[in-house]
Amino acid sequence: MAACAATKRAGELLSETYVHLHKLRATGLRYFTVYGPWGRPDMAPYIFAKAIHEGSTIKLFHLALPAATSATSTTSWPAPWPCLDKPAVQPGHRLYNLGAAGSDDVAHIIELFEKALAKKAVVELHPGEPGDMLETSADITETTRDFAWTPKVTVEEGIPKFVEWFKSYNRL
């Protein structure tokens, strides 16, 4: 398990323990590859945009197998407020996934960045590390059931909007 995934799971277990010991009601949100304005610079969308703009190399692992990640634009994921408005009815720990219900192809994602930036990406393929996830997908069944939420913005719509923000923010 990757270190980042392990720390997320450790946090969830710590929360579950605290809830159990103190008879609390808690709701956890698992965000899957969120991107959009003010996106984190250590996430793939920002890394891809920056590398393509600068002409730097994008390193893709697992030799860029088709399945990538369940990406969700910030214009399609909810703020946590609905969860605050609808707390658990009894003590316990709930977890909700927020992301696209399917995976997007890495090559397609990079093509969208290339189109939005009007530049070709320089890509280097590498084998992956043992334990790396080859594909992720958010199971949003419970999120949809409890909060009537589903993603609304496709990567085809969201990536150009992200690139607009990226250019503006970096004064390009």
Phi and psi in degrees as GROMACS dihedral restraints (atoms count N, CA, C in turn):
[ dihedral_restraints ]
;  ai    aj    ak    al  type     phi  dphi    fc
    3     4     5     6     1   -64.3    20    10
    4     5     6     7     1   152.4    20    10
    6     7     8     9     1   -57.2    20    10
    7     8     9    10     1   -42.3    20    10
    9    10    11    12     1   -62.5    20    10
   10    11    12    13     1   -44.8    20    10
   12    13    14    15     1   -64.7    20    10
   13    14    15    16     1   -37.7    20    10
   15    16    17    18     1   -65.6    20    10
   16    17    18    19     1   -40.3    20    10
   18    19    20    21     1   -69.8    20    10
   19    20    21    22     1   -35.5    20    10
   21    22    23    24     1   -63.4    20    10
   22    23    24    25     1   -46.2    20    10
   24    25    26    27     1   -65.4    20    10
   25    26    27    28     1   -38.8    20    10
   27    28    29    30     1   -61.2    20    10
   28    29    30    31     1   -40.8    20    10
   30    31    32    33     1   -62.8    20    10
   31    32    33    34     1   -40.9    20    10
   33    34    35    36     1   -63.8    20    10
   34    35    36    37     1   -42.0    20    10
   36    37    38    39     1   -66.7    20    10
   37    38    39    40     1   -39.1    20    10
   39    40    41    42     1   -62.3    20    10
   40    41    42    43     1   -43.4    20    10
   42    43    44    45     1   -61.7    20    10
   43    44    45    46     1   -45.4    20    10
   45    46    47    48     1   -59.5    20    10
   46    47    48    49     1   -41.4    20    10
   48    49    50    51     1   -63.5    20    10
   49    50    51    52     1   -46.9    20    10
   51    52    53    54     1   -61.6    20    10
   52    53    54    55     1   -42.5    20    10
   54    55    56    57     1   -60.6    20    10
   55    56    57    58     1   -45.3    20    10
   57    58    59    60     1   -64.2    20    10
   58    59    60    61     1   -46.1    20    10
   60    61    62    63     1   -66.6    20    10
   61    62    63    64     1   -35.8    20    10
   63    64    65    66     1  -111.1    20    10
   64    65    66    67     1     9.4    20    10
   66    67    68    69     1    52.7    20    10
   67    68    69    70     1    50.2    20    10
   69    70    71    72     1   -99.3    20    10
   70    71    72    73     1   169.8    20    10
   72    73    74    75     1  -112.2    20    10
   73    74    75    76     1   125.5    20    10
   75    76    77    78     1  -136.9    20    10
   76    77    78    79     1   146.3    20    10
   78    79    80    81     1  -127.0    20    10
   79    80    81    82     1   127.2    20    10
   81    82    83    84     1  -110.4    20    10
   82    83    84    85     1   143.4    20    10
   84    85    86    87     1  -116.5    20    10
   85    86    87    88     1   128.2    20    10
   87    88    89    90     1  -105.5    20    10
   88    89    90    91     1   107.6    20    10
   90    91    92    93     1   -88.9    20    10
   91    92    93    94     1   130.8    20    10
   93    94    95    96     1  -102.1    20    10
   94    95    96    97     1   116.9    20    10
   96    97    98    99     1    32.3    20    10
   97    98    99   100     1    67.9    20    10
   99   100   101   102     1   -78.6    20    10
  100   101   102   103     1   136.1    20    10
  102   103   104   105     1  -140.2    20    10
  103   104   105   106     1   159.5    20    10
  105   106   107   108     1   149.2    20    10
  106   107   108   109     1  -169.3    20    10
  108   109   110   111     1   -52.8    20    10
  109   110   111   112     1   139.2    20    10
  111   112   113   114     1    64.7    20    10
  112   113   114   115     1    28.8    20    10
  114   115   116   117     1   -64.6    20    10
  115   116   117   118     1   151.6    20    10
  117   118   119   120     1   -68.8    20    10
  118   119   120   121     1   135.3    20    10
  120   121   122   123     1   -71.2    20    10
  121   122   123   124     1    -8.8    20    10
  123   124   125   126     1   -96.9    20    10
  124   125   126   127     1     4.0    20    10
  126   127   128   129     1   -97.3    20    10
  127   128   129   130     1   154.1    20    10
  129   130   131   132     1   -51.3    20    10
  130   131   132   133     1   -46.3    20    10
  132   133   134   135     1   -57.3    20    10
  133   134   135   136     1   -45.2    20    10
  135   136   137   138     1   -67.7    20    10
  136   137   138   139     1   -42.8    20    10
  138   139   140   141     1   -60.7    20    10
  139   140   141   142     1   -45.2    20    10
  141   142   143   144     1   -62.7    20    10
  142   143   144   145     1   -48.1    20    10
  144   145   146   147     1   -60.7    20    10
  145   146   147   148     1   -45.3    20    10
  147   148   149   150     1   -64.3    20    10
  148   149   150   151     1   -46.3    20    10
  150   151   152   153     1   -63.7    20    10
  151   152   153   154     1   -44.6    20    10
  153   154   155   156     1   -65.0    20    10
  154   155   156   157     1   -44.3    20    10
  156   157   158   159     1   -59.7    20    10
  157   158   159   160     1   -44.1    20    10
  159   160   161   162     1   -83.2    20    10
  160   161   162   163     1   -10.3    20    10
  162   163   164   165     1    76.9    20    10
  163   164   165   166     1    18.7    20    10
  165   166   167   168     1   -81.0    20    10
  166   167   168   169     1   165.8    20    10
  168   169   170   171     1   -83.4    20    10
  169   170   171   172     1   135.5    20    10
  171   172   173   174     1   -97.7    20    10
  172   173   174   175     1   121.3    20    10
  174   175   176   177     1   -92.3    20    10
  175   176   177   178     1   120.0    20    10
  177   178   179   180     1  -108.8    20    10
  178   179   180   181     1   132.9    20    10
  180   181   182   183     1  -102.5    20    10
  181   182   183   184     1   166.0    20    10
  183   184   185   186     1    59.1    20    10
  184   185   186   187     1    31.4    20    10
  186   187   188   189     1    51.4    20    10
  187   188   189   190     1    34.4    20    10
  189   190   191   192     1    55.6    20    10
  190   191   192   193     1    51.0    20    10
  192   193   194   195     1   -54.8    20    10
  193   194   195   196     1   151.1    20    10
  195   196   197   198     1   -55.9    20    10
  196   197   198   199     1   -41.6    20    10
  198   199   200   201     1   -78.0    20    10
  199   200   201   202     1   136.5    20    10
  201   202   203   204     1  -117.0    20    10
  202   203   204   205     1  -113.8    20    10
  204   205   206   207     1  -133.3    20    10
  205   206   207   208     1   161.5    20    10
  207   208   209   210     1   -84.3    20    10
  208   209   210   211     1    92.9    20    10
  210   211   212   213     1   -92.1    20    10
  211   212   213   214     1   142.1    20    10
  213   214   215   216     1  -133.6    20    10
  214   215   216   217     1   124.8    20    10
  216   217   218   219     1   -72.2    20    10
  217   218   219   220     1   147.2    20    10
  219   220   221   222     1   -63.9    20    10
  220   221   222   223     1   -16.5    20    10
  222   223   224   225     1   -82.7    20    10
  223   224   225   226     1    -2.4    20    10
  225   226   227   228     1  -121.7    20    10
  226   227   228   229     1    -4.3    20    10
  228   229   230   231     1  -104.0    20    10
  229   230   231   232     1   149.1    20    10
  231   232   233   234     1   -81.9    20    10
  232   233   234   235     1   150.6    20    10
  234   235   236   237     1   -67.4    20    10
  235   236   237   238     1   160.8    20    10
  237   238   239   240     1   -71.3    20    10
  238   239   240   241     1    -2.0    20    10
  240   241   242   243     1   -55.9    20    10
  241   242   243   244     1   -41.5    20    10
  243   244   245   246     1   -57.1    20    10
  244   245   246   247     1   -32.0    20    10
  246   247   248   249     1   -68.2    20    10
  247   248   249   250     1   -35.0    20    10
  249   250   251   252     1   -70.7    20    10
  250   251   252   253     1   -33.8    20    10
  252   253   254   255     1   -75.3    20    10
  253   254   255   256     1   -16.5    20    10
  255   256   257   258     1  -133.6    20    10
  256   257   258   259     1    70.3    20    10
  258   259   260   261     1   -71.5    20    10
  259   260   261   262     1   164.1    20    10
  261   262   263   264     1   -59.8    20    10
  262   263   264   265     1   146.5    20    10
  264   265   266   267     1   -81.2    20    10
  265   266   267   268     1   -19.0    20    10
  267   268   269   270     1  -139.4    20    10
  268   269   270   271     1   162.9    20    10
  270   271   272   273     1   -54.7    20    10
  271   272   273   274     1   138.0    20    10
  273   274   275   276     1   161.4    20    10
  274   275   276   277     1   173.9    20    10
  276   277   278   279     1  -119.9    20    10
  277   278   279   280     1   121.3    20    10
  279   280   281   282     1  -111.1    20    10
  280   281   282   283     1   146.0    20    10
  282   283   284   285     1  -127.0    20    10
  283   284   285   286     1   134.3    20    10
  285   286   287   288     1  -125.3    20    10
  286   287   288   289     1   135.2    20    10
  288   289   290   291     1   -90.1    20    10
  289   290   291   292     1   135.6    20    10
  291   292   293   294     1  -123.0    20    10
  292   293   294   295     1   109.6    20    10
  294   295   296   297     1   179.0    20    10
  295   296   297   298     1  -179.2    20    10
  297   298   299   300     1   -74.3    20    10
  298   299   300   301     1   148.8    20    10
  300   301   302   303     1   -76.6    20    10
  301   302   303   304     1   -10.6    20    10
  303   304   305   306     1  -130.0    20    10
  304   305   306   307     1  -179.9    20    10
  306   307   308   309     1  -105.1    20    10
  307   308   309   310     1   155.8    20    10
  309   310   311   312     1  -112.7    20    10
  310   311   312   313     1   144.1    20    10
  312   313   314   315     1   -71.5    20    10
  313   314   315   316     1   130.4    20    10
  315   316   317   318     1   -58.2    20    10
  316   317   318   319     1   -43.7    20    10
  318   319   320   321     1   -60.5    20    10
  319   320   321   322     1   -40.2    20    10
  321   322   323   324     1   -64.9    20    10
  322   323   324   325     1   -42.8    20    10
  324   325   326   327     1   -59.6    20    10
  325   326   327   328     1   -46.3    20    10
  327   328   329   330     1   -64.3    20    10
  328   329   330   331     1   -39.0    20    10
  330   331   332   333     1   -59.1    20    10
  331   332   333   334     1   -40.1    20    10
  333   334   335   336     1   -64.4    20    10
  334   335   336   337     1   -40.2    20    10
  336   337   338   339     1   -65.5    20    10
  337   338   339   340     1   -42.3    20    10
  339   340   341   342     1   -58.8    20    10
  340   341   342   343     1   -45.7    20    10
  342   343   344   345     1   -63.4    20    10
  343   344   345   346     1   -46.3    20    10
  345   346   347   348     1   -66.8    20    10
  346   347   348   349     1   -32.1    20    10
  348   349   350   351     1   -94.9    20    10
  349   350   351   352     1    -7.7    20    10
  351   352   353   354     1    54.9    20    10
  352   353   354   355     1    40.6    20    10
  354   355   356   357     1  -144.9    20    10
  355   356   357   358     1   148.8    20    10
  357   358   359   360     1   -84.6    20    10
  358   359   360   361     1   140.5    20    10
  360   361   362   363     1   -81.6    20    10
  361   362   363   364     1   146.9    20    10
  363   364   365   366     1  -101.7    20    10
  364   365   366   367     1   113.7    20    10
  366   367   368   369     1  -117.0    20    10
  367   368   369   370     1   136.2    20    10
  369   370   371   372     1  -120.4    20    10
  370   371   372   373     1   126.7    20    10
  372   373   374   375     1   -95.4    20    10
  373   374   375   376     1   136.4    20    10
  375   376   377   378     1  -134.8    20    10
  376   377   378   379     1   153.0    20    10
  378   379   380   381     1   -69.6    20    10
  379   380   381   382     1   155.0    20    10
  381   382   383   384     1   -88.1    20    10
  382   383   384   385     1   171.5    20    10
  384   385   386   387     1   -87.0    20    10
  385   386   387   388     1   147.4    20    10
  387   388   389   390     1   -58.8    20    10
  388   389   390   391     1   138.7    20    10
  390   391   392   393     1    91.4    20    10
  391   392   393   394     1   -12.2    20    10
  393   394   395   396     1   -65.2    20    10
  394   395   396   397     1   143.7    20    10
  396   397   398   399     1   -75.2    20    10
  397   398   399   400     1   130.3    20    10
  399   400   401   402     1   -83.7    20    10
  400   401   402   403     1   -26.6    20    10
  402   403   404   405     1  -155.4    20    10
  403   404   405   406     1   141.7    20    10
  405   406   407   408     1  -127.9    20    10
  406   407   408   409     1   149.5    20    10
  408   409   410   411     1  -150.9    20    10
  409   410   411   412     1   135.5    20    10
  411   412   413   414     1   -85.4    20    10
  412   413   414   415     1   123.3    20    10
  414   415   416   417     1   -84.1    20    10
  415   416   417   418     1   103.9    20    10
  417   418   419   420     1  -102.1    20    10
  418   419   420   421     1    19.0    20    10
  420   421   422   423     1   -55.0    20    10
  421   422   423   424     1   -51.1    20    10
  423   424   425   426     1   -70.9    20    10
  424   425   426   427     1   -36.1    20    10
  426   427   428   429     1   -62.7    20    10
  427   428   429   430     1   -44.5    20    10
  429   430   431   432     1   -64.9    20    10
  430   431   432   433     1   -44.1    20    10
  432   433   434   435     1   -62.6    20    10
  433   434   435   436     1   -48.0    20    10
  435   436   437   438     1   -84.7    20    10
  436   437   438   439     1   -26.3    20    10
  438   439   440   441     1  -126.2    20    10
  439   440   441   442     1     4.2    20    10
  441   442   443   444     1    53.3    20    10
  442   443   444   445     1    39.4    20    10
  444   445   446   447     1  -110.8    20    10
  445   446   447   448     1   135.3    20    10
  447   448   449   450     1  -141.7    20    10
  448   449   450   451     1   151.9    20    10
  450   451   452   453     1   -63.8    20    10
  451   452   453   454     1   144.0    20    10
  453   454   455   456     1  -112.8    20    10
  454   455   456   457     1   -24.8    20    10
  456   457   458   459     1  -103.9    20    10
  457   458   459   460     1   123.9    20    10
  459   460   461   462     1   -78.8    20    10
  460   461   462   463     1   164.2    20    10
  462   463   464   465     1   -63.8    20    10
  463   464   465   466     1   -30.2    20    10
  465   466   467   468     1   -63.8    20    10
  466   467   468   469     1   -30.3    20    10
  468   469   470   471     1   -89.9    20    10
  469   470   471   472     1   -41.1    20    10
  471   472   473   474     1   -72.8    20    10
  472   473   474   475     1   -38.5    20    10
  474   475   476   477     1   -65.9    20    10
  475   476   477   478     1   -45.9    20    10
  477   478   479   480     1   -58.8    20    10
  478   479   480   481     1   -36.7    20    10
  480   481   482   483     1   -66.1    20    10
  481   482   483   484     1   -40.4    20    10
  483   484   485   486     1   -61.9    20    10
  484   485   486   487     1   -44.0    20    10
  486   487   488   489     1   -63.6    20    10
  487   488   489   490     1   -37.9    20    10
  489   490   491   492     1   -57.7    20    10
  490   491   492   493     1   -48.0    20    10
  492   493   494   495     1   -63.3    20    10
  493   494   495   496     1   -44.9    20    10
  495   496   497   498     1   -55.9    20    10
  496   497   498   499     1   -46.1    20    10
  498   499   500   501     1   -64.4    20    10
  499   500   501   502     1   -45.9    20    10
  501   502   503   504     1   -63.2    20    10
  502   503   504   505     1   -47.8    20    10
  504   505   506   507     1   -61.4    20    10
  505   506   507   508     1   -40.1    20    10
  507   508   509   510     1   -92.1    20    10
  508   509   510   511     1     7.0    20    10
  510   511   512   513     1    52.1    20    10
  511   512   513   514     1    52.3    20    10
